[in-house]
Amino acid sequence: MSLIVQFVAEMFSETLVKGAGLVIITRISPKSEPGEIACTIAGLAFWAGVAALCWFVYRYAVGLGLS
């Protein structure tokens, strides 16, 4: 069971976090070769921004009585 959880966590980390970071870094600086840590930090910052944006949109919708 722990092997399955570890596999899913690794896929989540590789695909969503590091992949998003790699895309962001290569869009900003196309000639660079970002490292694994830089991709992880950029990906975490991206997903934190997405989560914050969703939270603010939700709070705005609740404030307007839309939800």
Secondary structure, 3 states (H helix, E strand, C coil): CHHHHHHHHHHHHHHHHHHHHHHHHHHHCCCCCCCHHHHHHHHHHHHHHHHHHHHHHHHHHHHCCCC
